[in-house]
Amino acid sequence: MINIPFNKPYLTGKELFYIEDAVKKGKISGNGYYTQLCQKYFESKYGFNKCLLTTSCTDALEMAAILIDIKEGDEVIMPSYTFVSTANAFVLRGAKIVFADSRLDHPGIDEDQLESLITSKTKAIVPVHYAGVACDMDKIMNLANQYGLYVIEDAAQAIDSFYTGKDGIKKALGSIGHLAAFSFHETKNIISGEGGMLAINDRKFAERAEIIWEKGTNRSAFFRGEVDKYGWVDIGSSFLPSEIIAAFLWAQLENLEDIQQVRIAHWENYHQKLQEWTSDNLIQLPVIPSYATNNGHMFYLICKNLKQRTTIIDNLKSEGILSVFHYISLHRSQFYKGKNFNTVLKQTDIFSDCLLRLPMYYELKVEDVIYKITEK
Ligand SMILES: *Cc1c(COP(=O)(O)O)cnc(C)c1O
């Protein structure tokens, strides 16, 4: 029987070579040669003003919450259909999370609902580019400018994906909001085991971001010779990864184009070959709006109901193929419900019950999955 996992971390072959090199360089704590190499790569390739590698996307989101000075009682708007870290980062600083529903055609935040959720306490909007597909950033940035809000992109899944706004300029996801958080967790396209990055697009945050990153000290400025001693200047934590992680990441970045090409080809193969089967079974294929690109992060189906999804998962499992559902909406989580909020989000619930993710990884034999799905 075939055995197809849902995800399999892909190694380019040079990870151990660069790790060995990092060790030989004699400096394996953070912010060394490989950290700076990776950060510069992202800054020049995607136009981020400044990048800081972090130990996870969760950490990058926590840094963002500190940077925008979230205080007790501030409100932060985000989709309910997301990973817990999107919310937790702000809850840790005392924010009240206001959940928005998903779009009809996509699990991403319903941009048209946002304005009705803004109050005098709203401090930020956190759009999540689900499956690496852009939210409509023009709508979100216009609202943010109008009401004086920050936008923090949860770009955990959105590496190498783009948004083309009304001005016709194609911008990398993560380069549009004031701040953006990426993940290099082993389930993402580009990996380092655990890992992440904060992109700082609003220059006013650049200096303080570095301080928060380095445990609240001005150590980075000290090593650049900008101050003659370093000390405690702000709150902060240990958000930076070691050089060993950055060296691993560098091996991935050298192969980014190849990884992306292969994943997108898998995605397109699924999309094309499942047309007939999905329409026969009243299942929806993913939709990429005209302003967005597909980065091959995830291939999902929207089943007609929970029962159908469970049947497909079970059938595939019996064939040795692991397909999985995704988020349990945060507004229905034990943590949030315990706070007695009566939030009703219809679309979010549909995606919680009906969205099914098919295996997606570099070495996947996508034909095998397609064959097993459609032969029934
Ligand atoms: C993976 C993911 C995260 C968390 O990333 P970590 O690097 O594991 O902390 C946050 N948000 C979204 C939308 C994700 O997909």
PDBQT file of the ligand as one rigid body, heavy atoms in Angstrom, charges set to zero:
ROOT
HETATM    1  C1  LIG A 401       2.051  28.467  10.908  1.00  0.00    +0.000 C 
HETATM    2  C2  LIG A 401       1.247  29.660  11.258  1.00  0.00    +0.000 A 
HETATM    3  C3  LIG A 401       1.539  30.460  12.378  1.00  0.00    +0.000 A 
HETATM    4  C4  LIG A 401       2.570  30.087  13.398  1.00  0.00    +0.000 C 
HETATM    5  O1  LIG A 401       3.832  29.921  12.889  1.00  0.00    +0.000 OA
HETATM    6  P1  LIG A 401       5.005  29.393  13.872  1.00  0.00    +0.000 P 
HETATM    7  O2  LIG A 401       6.252  29.682  13.086  1.00  0.00    +0.000 OA
HETATM    8  O3  LIG A 401       4.768  27.933  14.052  1.00  0.00    +0.000 OA
HETATM    9  O4  LIG A 401       4.935  30.151  15.118  1.00  0.00    +0.000 OA
HETATM   10  C5  LIG A 401       0.801  31.606  12.578  1.00  0.00    +0.000 A 
HETATM   11  N1  LIG A 401      -0.187  31.961  11.744  1.00  0.00    +0.000 NA
HETATM   12  C6  LIG A 401      -0.522  31.219  10.675  1.00  0.00    +0.000 A 
HETATM   13  C7  LIG A 401      -1.630  31.674   9.773  1.00  0.00    +0.000 C 
HETATM   14  C8  LIG A 401       0.169  30.027  10.402  1.00  0.00    +0.000 A 
HETATM   15  O5  LIG A 401      -0.173  29.293   9.348  1.00  0.00    +0.000 OA
ENDROOT
TORSDOF 0
